[in-house]
C-alpha cells in the first residue's frame, strides 16, 4: 500500500498544476446572478447606479441586450428594463440614461454574445437626475426585466424572484 505524503514536493506540484489549469480554463457555468450593486452620488443632483451580473449557460449560447430603458416602456427581448424608486417605494420622476456594458463580443443583431459553456460579466450603468424633488431625496434602482435569448431563437427572461437581488441600496441625492 502506497502512503501519500501531503506535503511532499511531488504532491504540492501536482496540486499547483491542477489549480493553475482550473483557474486558467474559461469558466463553464450555468448561472445568472448579480455579483455587485453600487450607487454613486454625482454632484448635488444626480446619481450613478451600477448592477454587476454574470451570465452563462453550459448547454446554450446566450444573447444579452446592450440597451436599457426605464420600466414605463413595454419590455421586449431587446432591452433590459429598470425602475428607480424613492425611499417610500414610489416610482421616482426624473431623467435617466442607461446602457449594459461588457467585454463580451457583440453579434450582428447588436446584442452581447456568450458562447455555450462560458460565462461573461455585465454591468447595467444608469445615470439618474430627479426632476421633481420633494421631501424625499433617497433613490434606489431595481432591474425589472432582464431578457436573454438561447441559441438565437428562444426568448426568455429572469423571473421576479431572481430579479429581487438586482437592486441597489438607497442613495441620498
C-alpha positions in Angstrom: 0.0 0.0 0.0 1.4 3.4 -1.0 1.3 6.1 1.6 0.5 9.6 0.3 2.6 12.4 1.7 0.5 15.6 1.6 3.4 17.9 1.9 5.8 16.2 -0.3 7.2 18.2 -3.3 5.6 16.0 -5.8 2.1 16.2 -4.2 2.4 20.0 -3.9 3.5 20.4 -7.6 0.5 18.3 -8.7 -1.9 20.4 -6.7 -0.3 23.6 -8.1 -0.7 22.3 -11.7 -4.3 21.3 -11.1 -5.1 24.7 -9.6 -3.4 26.5 -12.5 -5.4 24.5 -15.0 -8.6 25.1 -13.1 -8.0 28.9 -12.9 -6.7 29.3 -16.5 -9.5 27.5 -18.3 -12.5 29.7 -19.1 -15.3 29.2 -16.6 -18.1 26.8 -17.5 -21.3 27.7 -15.9 -25.0 27.5 -15.9 -25.6 30.7 -13.9 -27.0 34.1 -14.0 -26.6 36.1 -10.8 -25.8 39.6 -9.7 -22.3 40.0 -8.3 -22.4 43.6 -7.0 -24.6 46.6 -6.7 -23.4 50.2 -6.3 -24.7 53.7 -6.1 -22.6 56.8 -6.5 -23.6 60.4 -6.0 -22.6 62.6 -9.0 -22.6 66.2 -7.8 -25.6 67.5 -5.9 -28.4 66.4 -8.2 -27.5 63.1 -10.0 -26.6 59.5 -9.2 -24.9 56.7 -11.0 -26.4 53.2 -10.3 -24.5 50.1 -11.2 -25.7 46.5 -11.2 -23.0 43.9 -12.0 -24.1 40.5 -13.1 -22.6 37.4 -14.6 -24.4 35.3 -17.2 -23.6 32.0 -18.9 -25.2 28.6 -19.6 -23.4 25.3 -20.0 -25.7 24.0 -22.7 -26.7 27.1 -24.7 -25.2 30.1 -26.3 -26.8 33.3 -24.9 -27.5 36.8 -26.2 -27.9 39.7 -23.7 -29.2 43.2 -24.8 -26.9 46.2 -24.8 -29.7 48.8 -24.4 -31.7 49.5 -21.2 -34.8 51.6 -20.5 -37.0 52.7 -17.7 -39.8 50.2 -17.0 -42.6 52.5 -18.0 -42.0 51.3 -21.6 -43.1 47.8 -22.7 -40.3 45.4 -22.1 -39.0 43.3 -25.0 -36.2 40.9 -25.6 -34.2 43.9 -27.0 -33.8 45.9 -23.7 -33.1 45.5 -20.0 -35.7 47.4 -18.0 -35.4 49.0 -14.6 -37.3 51.3 -12.3 -35.9 53.9 -9.9 -37.8 54.1 -6.7 -37.7 56.8 -3.9 -37.4 55.9 -0.3 -41.1 55.5 0.1 -41.2 52.9 -2.7 -42.8 55.2 -5.3 -41.5 55.4 -8.9 -39.1 58.3 -9.0 -39.7 61.0 -11.6 -36.6 62.1 -13.4 -34.3 61.7 -16.4 -32.1 58.7 -16.9 -29.7 57.3 -19.4 -28.6 53.6 -19.3 -26.5 51.0 -21.1 -25.3 47.5 -20.4 -21.6 47.2 -20.5 -19.4 44.1 -21.1 -16.3 42.8 -22.7 -18.4 40.1 -24.4 -18.4 40.1 -28.2 -21.3 41.9 -29.9 -23.1 39.9 -32.6 -24.7 41.1 -35.8 -28.0 41.7 -34.1 -26.4 44.3 -31.7 -26.5 42.0 -28.6 -23.8 40.6 -26.5 -22.9 37.0 -27.3 -22.0 34.5 -24.7 -20.7 31.2 -26.1 -22.1 27.9 -24.9 -20.3 26.8 -21.8 -18.8 30.1 -20.9 -19.8 33.0 -18.6 -19.4 36.7 -19.1 -19.6 39.7 -16.8 -22.0 42.6 -17.4 -22.8 46.0 -15.8 -26.0 47.9 -16.1 -25.0 51.6 -15.7 -27.7 54.2 -15.1 -27.3 57.9 -14.6 -30.3 59.4 -13.0 -31.3 63.0 -12.2 -34.6 63.6 -10.4 -36.8 66.3 -11.9 -39.4 66.5 -9.2 -37.7 66.8 -5.8 -40.0 66.8 -2.7 -39.1 65.9 0.8 -38.0 62.5 -0.5 -34.4 62.5 -1.8 -33.2 58.9 -1.5 -33.4 56.7 -4.5 -32.6 53.1 -5.5 -32.6 51.2 -8.7 -34.3 47.8 -9.3 -33.9 45.8 -12.5 -37.5 44.7 -13.6 -36.8 42.9 -16.8 -33.6 41.0 -17.8 -34.2 39.2 -21.1 -31.9 36.8 -22.8 -32.0 34.6 -25.9 -30.9 31.0 -26.0 -29.3 29.8 -29.3 -30.6 32.8 -31.2 -34.2 31.8 -31.1 -35.6 31.0 -27.6 -36.6 34.3 -25.8 -36.5 34.1 -22.0 -36.2 36.4 -19.0 -35.3 36.2 -15.4 -38.4 35.9 -13.1 -39.2 38.3 -10.3 -37.8 36.0 -7.6 -34.4 36.1 -9.4 -34.6 39.9 -10.1 -35.2 40.8 -6.5 -31.4 40.6 -6.0 -30.8 43.1 -8.9 -31.3 46.2 -6.8 -29.1 48.9 -5.2 -29.2 50.4 -1.8 -30.9 53.8 -1.3 -28.7 56.8 -2.1 -29.3 60.3 -0.9 -29.1 62.9 -3.6 
